[in-house]
């Protein structure tokens, strides 16, 4: 319905002979289609969402569950939640981060299967949908992922998709366990890349 309203509104705008009432009519139809997309989240049960695509807000938090991880600056905080046949998937967008006049990217992200223990690292790799690119479309290669670098041959994830396991969905505080590795952080101070 929204796409139809957009197409019809674009046609009216493109027509120099459109009347003001036609424009207002299409504007109202467009607004009604947009309003129909708004869902009252108070009526949603996060454990039983209907199939569809949702936008959720997320942050990267340290293992102490109190402080932001340095990787918090390397994500788009609006995360796509997709429900397909009752299975939940998160799609996250990553970007580079600056710290102490250094710039780098997340190199690895792993996830956890059901039965994970808080405080342990995950072992299941997230599905990398796209990788970081330069303005010319070429892959980002820097001192860490170039030949001889600490993350040699790894392309930096841009967009990743991972299944949301039942244990994470059931977490009362809404935490989803991830393990990230950022080479520039490890280079600044050994042991801080994870």
PESULMO-V578999 format. One record per helix or strand of 2 or more residues. SS is the DSSP state (2 for helix, 1 for strand). FROM is the first residue (numbers start at 1). TO is the last residue. Records with the same first field share a line. If there is no record, write none. Layout:
SS=FROM-TO / FROM-TO
This chain:
2=2-14 / 20-37 / 41-43 / 70-74 / 166-169 / 183-188
1=52-57 / 78-84 / 87-94 / 97-99 / 102-104 / 106-111 / 124-125 / 127-131 / 157-163 / 178-182
